[in-house]
Amino acid sequence: MFRRTKRPRAILTLGAALGCSVAAAPDRPDEAVEGATLVDARPLLGPLFHVQGLALDGARVWVTSVDRRSRRGWLSAFDRATGAPLRRIEVTDGARFHPGGISIAGRSIWVPVAELKPHSSAVLLEVDTGSLKVRRRIAVADHIGCVAARGDMLIAGNWDSRQLYVFDLTGRGPTRVVANPSPTHFQDMKFVGDTLVAAGDRSWWSGQVDWLAWPSLKVTRSLHAGAVWPIRPLGRGGPYTGEGFAIEGRELFLLPEDGPSRLFRFRLKA
């Protein structure tokens, strides 16, 4: 059940100071994403920290989260039907403790882990979804906050995804860097066929889901994500702004809460 919560005075003051239109926030959870209807919200019962990435594969829900207090990053797996925790591994790599948006390709899940500052460093981890052992590590001389996998290719976004890195996993082609054509700060991205679907924030109080044709990266569709107090799908800052996102057909999944978290499932209009 969803219950409205009172809007804290401090949050209202902050919204006014930032010039945000708090009054424009939708009042019902099923209005949180433009062109989508809320189907359900299922609790994930295991420990999570600040949510960063979300991926789905059959019976499992995969989540990355960061414990900023202890400077440790985690990859967790949950049972999709019950929300029960299955397994988790720490992905901290020295000064690189901040995992980001994740992507599954075959029996691998790709996890970026970066320093918590722009223009820094990151490592892309290829993790076996069965054993949870690291198959491959790719060092990157930049902060990487999200990654999408497709065959022998990876696309990864740096800080706020202002630039997108294109990796050829065969090693036959060079790494390319292209500008993000969208003003959305992508935090999680997935390939759906020949389309890159990516989501992130536009402001403290709102986010966006973009569909980009590949390889042109032309934005072909966008959906606005607003705020439902205190839930802010894909917004920035605060205790209720987890950044996880996934898509299956016409169903859009968001994980906008830090632990304890709920997996929100929306159905997109045709």
Secondary structure as UniProt FT lines:
FT   HELIX           9..17
FT   TURN            18..19
FT   HELIX           22..24
FT   HELIX           29..31
FT   TURN            34..35
FT   STRAND          36..44
FT   STRAND          50..57
FT   TURN            58..59
FT   STRAND          60..67
FT   TURN            68..71
FT   STRAND          72..79
FT   TURN            80..82
FT   STRAND          85..90
FT   TURN            94..95
FT   STRAND          98..99
FT   STRAND          103..105
FT   TURN            106..107
FT   STRAND          108..114
FT   STRAND          122..128
FT   TURN            129..131
FT   STRAND          134..140
FT   STRAND          144..150
FT   TURN            151..152
FT   STRAND          153..158
FT   HELIX           159..161
FT   STRAND          163..168
FT   TURN            169..170
FT   STRAND          176..179
FT   STRAND          185..192
FT   TURN            193..194
FT   STRAND          195..201
FT   STRAND          207..213
FT   TURN            214..216
FT   STRAND          219..225
FT   TURN            229..230
FT   TURN            233..234
FT   TURN            239..240
FT   STRAND          244..248
FT   TURN            249..250
FT   STRAND          251..255
FT   STRAND          261..268
//
